Amino acid sequence: MKVYWAPQTRSTRAIWMLEEVGIDYEMERVDIRSSDRKDSDEFLAASPMAKVPAISDGDTSMSESAAICLYLADRYSTGVLAPKIDDPQRGKFLYWTMYTPAVIEPAMAEKFSNAEPNRVRNGWGDFDSMIETFDEALEEKDWILGDEFTAADVMLGSSAVFMRMFDMLPDTRNIGAYADRCLARGAFQKAAEKAGG
Ligand SMILES: N[C@@H](CCC(=O)N[C@@H](CS)C(=O)NCC(=O)O)C(=O)O
């Protein structure tokens, strides 16, 4: 297992997930900030848009942090970090794993760029509805599916931590405390150490 990464990027998600799964892996740093960037063919095969994180695992390779989290959970931790395929929780697990790239990140980009929100026209709703929906889903729960931590929490937790770090998180009943629970996980701390936050 190899993870392609760069410091202080979404790579932390893949590394956090690998630490949660507990398998051995190597890390190959990609110099995304170099003006003289030379990406390896192996990295480009895993990540056609040359973005990190990406992984290769034998003949399987992929990029996109949510895809990586889903793959690792299904392949190495089924029934623990991912509900099994016939578990009724599976639908919600998929929904919440995709919530970061499909809803949180576009809503954050909208806010960062001061674009005019349009809750109906835009597939991600808007920043406020994204926060309300996320916060409400955490009511009386430690993790997004309930008592058990899953790969969905790696994706959502990284977004919660990021929003708080960059002062984008409004006062919420649940998201702040959820970010603290994520930060307290040993696997998160190891990943932050290895991937520089
Ligand atoms: N949707 C992707 C986003 C990946 C992404 O934007 N990665 C950034 C770092 S956080 C990157 O590789 N940027 C370098 C570049 O685009 O050349 C994911 O979730 O993995």
The ligand as a MOL file (V3000), in Angstrom:
LIG
                    3D

  0  0  0     0  0            999 V3000
M  V30 BEGIN CTAB
M  V30 COUNTS 20 19 0 0 0
M  V30 BEGIN ATOM
M  V30 1 N -11.6690 16.2300 -4.3670 0
M  V30 2 C -10.2990 15.9110 -4.1040 0
M  V30 3 C -9.5200 17.1930 -3.9520 0
M  V30 4 C -8.0180 16.9490 -3.9900 0
M  V30 5 C -7.2440 18.2500 -3.9870 0
M  V30 6 O -7.7560 19.3250 -4.3110 0
M  V30 7 N -5.9750 18.1540 -3.6150 0
M  V30 8 C -5.1200 19.3290 -3.6000 0
M  V30 9 C -4.4420 19.4300 -2.2320 0
M  V30 10 S -5.6060 19.5890 -0.9190 0
M  V30 11 C -4.0210 19.1740 -4.6440 0
M  V30 12 O -3.5490 18.0890 -4.8980 0
M  V30 13 N -3.6120 20.2980 -5.2440 0
M  V30 14 C -2.4820 20.3210 -6.1500 0
M  V30 15 C -2.8380 20.5470 -7.5780 0
M  V30 16 O -4.0170 20.6750 -7.9030 0
M  V30 17 O -1.9230 20.5720 -8.3960 0
M  V30 18 C -10.1860 15.0140 -2.8630 0
M  V30 19 O -11.0570 15.0970 -1.9810 0
M  V30 20 O -9.2420 14.2130 -2.7690 0
M  V30 END ATOM
M  V30 BEGIN BOND
M  V30 1 1 1 2
M  V30 2 1 2 3
M  V30 3 1 2 18
M  V30 4 1 3 4
M  V30 5 1 4 5
M  V30 6 2 5 6
M  V30 7 1 5 7
M  V30 8 1 7 8
M  V30 9 1 8 9
M  V30 10 1 8 11
M  V30 11 1 9 10
M  V30 12 2 11 12
M  V30 13 1 11 13
M  V30 14 1 13 14
M  V30 15 1 14 15
M  V30 16 2 15 16
M  V30 17 1 15 17
M  V30 18 2 18 19
M  V30 19 1 18 20
M  V30 END BOND
M  V30 END CTAB
M  END
